[in-house]
């Protein structure tokens, strides 16, 4: 299978599975417990249908939206994800350059493998930093100050990782950050020599946004569950989130909001946006899909705060459905991670290009000239 054989996100998943050692692939692909929520995140979009209008004169359309004060050429954010240079040696650099090429928002994680400073200097596209709230207050201050100096456009505080979800695929494979070769996993790495050579001989693995303060996950191998459970602060509450927003002073989002009550609290604390998200099904298995929550959250707080539907997006029509349900934008991580793992920057660019074509074609077939015309009249729920 080659890059040119990839015509949708599922194709990139298959190519990534061919090219990655199974512990690394399972880290990307896996989720919590029985992985019911992960599957529901995408399946939820099938519970409604799009209703097209015809003879609408759609020779020219506008796919752009304004999110958190910056224009995006598509109603799509490349959500921040961790450890990207484990999946492909180009890592966050490839995603940043692809996002800039297409004029999109993208984000990097606190657990990024490229520094805040390098990403800030690398591209001019709108940038989001996914903030994990650590027990180490000095580390928290450091990340805020570095994002300010690098002129990041927004911070998204992750609020759904008070403890780690039970990621059973990672428990079986023994996946750690950085990856370590164990008797049970050695063969899986050995039979993927391209990945192994890149990992061993290219730039040394690091977590440069953290390793000035902690050794776990960079100098010392640790499971992601172990990292969350030992390094992140389970006492984080609304007061601490408000203080973080004040210390940052810029555009601020909460990532992981799923309830109307929490959406209202986000408005009250002065957040600029919420990302309706269940962490890709990797935390609380059995929770609802983000798309399922869009309508009631928008009914409660729409117009008071920007609403981003995060997760499960595999098609351009999924983004259109999210907007028609009331979201201001859609976002996702696996939609580009599979492509990154499969082929680096060319893979990410091809994946975004396919989604762009699907969004444009879907709008024309629906008789929609701009994303602003998408509303609930365009949806029929099953």
N, C-alpha and C positions, 0 to 999 in steps of 0.2 A: 504494500500500500504506500502511495506517495502523496505528497502535499496536494497535487493536482487532482487526486481522487477524493478530496474532502469537499463536499458540497453542503454540509450542514454541521452543526456543533457535535452531533452524535458521531459523525465521521472523524472529527478531530479526536474525540474520545477514544475511538478504536485505534487510531494511529498512535496516540500517546501510550496506550496500553501495550502496543507492539514495541515501543522504543524505550520504555522505562522499566527498571527493576520493579518487581511486584510490590515491595514495601513502599516505594515512592509513589507508584500509581495509586495504591490503596489509600495513601494519605490524602491525595487529591480527591479521589472518587468516593471515599468512605464517609460515613456519618455516624450518628449515635445509635446505640442499641440495635433495634430491628430495621433502622433506616426507613421507617414509614414516612416520617416527615419529609425527608429528602425527596422521596418519590412524589409525595403530595405537592411539593413546591412547584413542580412542573405540571403535574396532572391537573392542578386547580384551574389552569388556563383553559382546559378543555371543557369546563363546566358552563361556559357561555359561548355564544356565537356572535360573530360580527355581522352587522346588517349594512349592506352597501347601498349607496345611491348611484344612479347612472346619469349620463349626459351632463356631467358637472363641470366640464371644461378644465381638465387637470393637466394641461400641457406643462404648466409650471407649478411646483409645489414648494412649500417651506417646511423642512423637517426640524428646524432649530427650536431650541427652548432656552430660557434663562433660568439657571439654577444657582442659588447662593451668590447672586450678583455677577455671575460670569455666563457668557453665551456658550452653548454647546451646539454643535452642528447636528447632533442627533439627540433624541430624548432617551439617552443611554449613558450611564456612568460605568466605567470599569472599576468595580469595587476593589478596595484594598485587600490583598491576601498575603499571607506570610511565606517566608522561606523560598522565594521564587528561583533563586540560583541553584537550589537543589533539583528543580524540575528541568531547568535548562541553563547553561552557563551564562547566557545573556541576562536572565532574570528581569528585574524591574526596569533595567535600561531598555530592553526590548519593548516592554509594555508602554513605557513613557514615550518612546519615539513613535510607536504606532498610534497612541492616543493623540499626539501632536499632529501627526500626518492627517488624521481624520477630524481634528478640532474638537476632541472630547475631553470631558472631565475624567480624571483617573485618580486612584489613591494608592498610597503605600502604607504598610502596616508598621506598628512599633517593632515587629519582628521581621522587618525587611532586611534583605541581604545587600542592599546598597544604601548609602547614607542619605540622610535628609539633605545635607549640603550638596551632594552630587546631583541628586534629582532636581533640587531647586535651581541649580545652574544649568542643567542639561536641556530642559524644555521650558517653553513659555505657556504651555497648555494649562488650564486650571487644575490645581493639585489639592488633594485632600489627604490629611494624615489621620490614620486610624489609631486612636489613643487607647492603650491599655493602661488602666490605673494600677500602678505598682505599690507595694508596701514601702518601697524605697522612695521617700518623698524627694530626695535629691535627684533621682532619676526622672521623676515626673516633671520637676522644674526644668531640668536640662532639656527634655524633649520639647517643652513649650518654647523655651528660649531659642532653641535651634530652629524650630519651625518659624518663629517670628523673624529670625535673621535671614532664613532662606526664602522668606516671602511666600510661604504656603498660603493658599486661599481659604482653607477651612480646616477645622479639626472635627473629627467625628469620634465621640467618646463611645466605646463599646460597652454596653450595659448588660449584656447577656452572658458574661463569662465569670460570674461570681465563683463558680467552681466549674471544672471541666466536665463536658459530657463524656459518656462512656463510649469511646471510639474503639469498638471491638476489633476491627481490622488492624488497627495500629497495635493493639495489645497482642494479637496473634503474630504479627510480623516483627515486633520489637522495634518499630520505627522510632528513631530519635533525631533530635537536632543538636549537632550535625549527625548525619547518618553514620552508624558504626557497623562494621562488618562482623557478624556473629556466625557461628556454625550453621544456624538455621537459615540465615539470609545470604550467606556468601555466594552460593550458586546463582541466586537470582541476580546478583550484581555482576558475576563473572560472565554470564551469558548475554549481558548487555554491554559489550566492550566500548561502544561509542560513548555511552553515558559515563562509564567508569573512568575512561581516560580523561574526559572533560573534567570530571569531578576531582580526580587526583592531581592532574597536571596544570589545570588552569588556576585562576585566582583562588587563593585560600578562602574557604568558607568562613564567614563572619556575620555577626549581627551588629553592625556598626552604630545603630541607634541605642543599643543597650550595653555593649561591652565596655564602655567607659565606667560602668557602675557594677555590672554583674557578670559572672563568668558562665552561668548556666545557659545552655543553648548555643554557645559560641565556642568557648574554650573547653567546656565540659558538656559531654553528651547528656541530654535529658529528654524524656518524652514530653510531648506537648501537654498531655494531661498533668504530668509532674510539674511542668513550668507554671501552668495556670493555677494549680492547687497550692504551690509553694510561694510563687512570686507575686501574684496578683492579690489585691486587697479585698477580701470578702466583706469588709465593713463599709465599702463605698455606698453612699446614699445620696439623696437629692441635694442635701446641703453641700456635700463635697463636689457634686457635679456643677452646682451653681458657682462655687468658688473657682473651679477649673475654667468655666466659661469666662468669669471675670478676669482671671489671670491671663487667659489667652487674648481676649479683647477683640477677636475677629469673628468671622462667620463660624457658627457652632451648631453641630448636629448631634443628635443622640441616635446611635445605631443599635437596633435590637428592640425597639418599641413594638409591642404587639397588641396592646389593649387601649381602649378609648380612655380609660382613666389615666393611664400613663401619658397618652398623647395630650390630654388636657394639662397635666402637670408640666409637660415640656413647654407648652405655650406659656403657662404661668411663670416659669423660670426664665423665659426670654430666649429660648433656643430658636434658631433660625429655621431648622429643618429636623424632621425625624425620618429615619430609615426604618420602614416596617420590615423587620428581618428576624429570622430565627437561626441565623448563623449557618445557613445552608443545611439545616437539619442536623448540625453537628453538636448541638447542645441538648435541648429538651426534646427527645423523641416523643411523638404524640401531640405536639403542639400544632396549631393550625398553620396553613400556608400564608405567607405575606399577602398574596393576591386576595385570599379569602377575607382579609381584614380591611382592605382598602376602603370599601364603600362606607362602612360604619365609622371608621376613623375620619374620613373626609367629611361625612355628615356632621361629625362632632366638632372638628377643628379646621375644616377647609377654609382657606382664605386668611387664616390667622398664622399659619405656619406652612412651610413647604413640606410636601409629603412625597417620599421616594419609596417605591415598591422594590425591595431588594431580595432577589433570590428566585431561582427556578427558570429564569429566562433562557430559552433555547432557540427562539424564533423571533423575527422582527414583529410578527403579529402578536406575540406575547407582550411586547412593549406597547403596542397600540391598544391592546385590551386593558393594560394597566392604566394608561392615560384616559381611556374612555370611562373607566371605573372611577376616575377622579384624581389619580396620582399626577404629580407634576413631572415625574420622570421615572424611569425604571433603571435598575442596576443589577449587576451580577458578577460573580467571580469565576465560576467554572466555565462560563461561556468563552473566556479567553485563556484560562489556565490550561485546558486541554490543548489548545492551539499552541501556546507557548511551549509546553512539554513536547509537542509533536515536532515543532519546526522553528522555535525561536521567533525572532521578529517577523520573518516572512509569514509564519503561521498566524501570529496575532493579527497582522494586517489582512490576511485572507479572511480570517474569521469576522473581523469588523466589516470588511467589505461585503461579505455575504449578508450580514445582518442589515447593513445599510441598504443593500438592494431589496431585501425583504420588506423593510420599513417603507421605502419609496414605492415599491410595487403594490404593497398593501394599501397605502394611502390612495394611490390612483384607482385601484380597483374598488375602493370604498367611496370614491367621489369626494375625497377630503383634500383641500388645498393646503391646509396648515394643521399642525397638531392641536392648535387652539380649537379647531372645529370638532375634535373628538369629545364626545359626551355620552351619557348613558343611553341616549336614544339610539346609539350605534351598537348597543349590546342587547342580546336576548339571553336571559339566564335559563338554564335547563332545570 
